[in-house]
Amino acid sequence: MVPKTGSGAPDKRTGAKHSSIRFNTFSLPCFNEFFDLFYPEGKKIVPLNIGDLLTPLGLAYWISDDGTRNKQCRYVELCTNSFTLPEVELLVNALNSKWNLKCYKSKRVDNYTIRIPAYSVPILQNLLKDIIPPMMQYKIGL
């Protein structure tokens, strides 16, 4: 389906013209398995088998969405603000054992993030260079 664009009549009070884009999304049963894994009882969690589930493509999407790069220190940070400390530690262990990224948890005021240090960024770049969307390559320093 192609998104539909439109524009309405100018606002009677201000004369401003506004445009809109309309589109539909779909819910597919093939994703129910993942929903059940990540949202048991309606609350988002990190499943214990996350190391088995996480792929380079999944990591690329994660960084594209919730990742940032510190240009000065050259580390990559994954925002894990909504996860508990044990969940962040589980993710750190999965990333380290799967790809040897030597990442660690970093304390924020009321939560933790995951940092991939500058010396591990080349490993990350090599892993993701062919699959991370071009407009997101800056997040891993490419």
N, C-alpha and C positions, 0 to 999 in steps of 0.2 A: 504494500500500500504506500502510496506517495502522500506525504504531508500536504495539506491544503492550506493555502495562504489566503488571507482576506483582509479587507479594510472596510471599516464602517464609515458612516457619515461623520463629519467633523463634530466634535463636542460642542454642544450648543452654548455652553458657558465660556469656553476658552478658545474655541475654534481649532483646537489641536486635533490632528489626525492620528489615529492609532491603527496599527496592523496586528494581525494575529496569525498564528500557525496552529492548525488542528491536526491531531494524529491519534491513532488507536494503538494500544499495546495489547498483547495477548498473554494469557497464562497457559502454560503447557504442562501437562501431567508429567512429562519427563523430568521436570525440575522438582517435583514433590519430594523425591528422595533427599535432595540437598536441603530443602526447606526443613524437613523433619530432622536432619542432622544438626543444622545450625540454629533452629528455632524451636527446640522442644519446650512445650508449655508456653509458647509465645514470646520467650525472651532469647535474644541473640546470645549464643555461646560459641566457644571454640571447641569443636569435638576433639576427643582424645586422639583420634587417628588423623589429625590434620597433616602430619608428615607424609602419610600415604596419599592424601588428597591433593596436596599442593604441587603444582607443576610450574615449569618456567613461564608458561603462558598465564597461569593464574597469578604468579608473582608479578608479571608485567602489568596485568590489569590492576592489581593491588597498588603497586607503585604509582601507576597512572592516576588512580583515584585518590588514595590516601598517603601518597609519598611526597616528600619534599627533599631538596638538596641544599645543603648549606654550602654556598659558594666559597666562603672564606676558609672554612675548615675541611671542605670537600667530602663530608660524610653524607649519606642518604638516611633519611629518617622516615619510619613508617608510623603513622598516627594510629594508635591503638587505644584511644581515650576511653572507649566504652567497655573495654575488657578488664577483667580482674587481674590482679598480680599473677596468680597461678596460670591464667590463660596467656598472659604476655610471656611468662617463662616457658610455657609449652611451645609457643610460636618461635621464640628465640632458639630453643633446643631443636626444633624442626628445621629451621633455616640453617643452623650451624651443622647439624648432622647430615643434612641433605646436600648442601652446597659449600660447606666449609667457609661461610661468610664471616665468621668470628664476630657476629653481631652481639649486642648486649642491650639490656633494658636501661632506660634513662629516666630518672625521676623527674616528674613535673610537680606542680603544686599539689594536685589531687589525683594524679594518675601516672601512668608510665607510657613511654613510647619505645620503639625499637630503633636502635642506631646501627647502621652498617658503616664501620669506620672507613676512612679514606683508603687505607691500605688494602681493604677488601673490595673496594669499588671496581677495580679492574676485573675481578672475578665476576661481579655482577654485570658489568658491561659486556663481557664475553658471553655470558649466559643469555642475555636479553637483547643484544644488538640487532639480531635479525627478526625479532618478534614484537618488540615494544613499538607502538605506533610512532611514526616519525615526529609528530608534534609533541610527544612526551619524552623524547630522548634526552632533553635537557635535564630531566629529573634524575638521570643517572650519569650526567656529565658528558653526554655525546653530542 
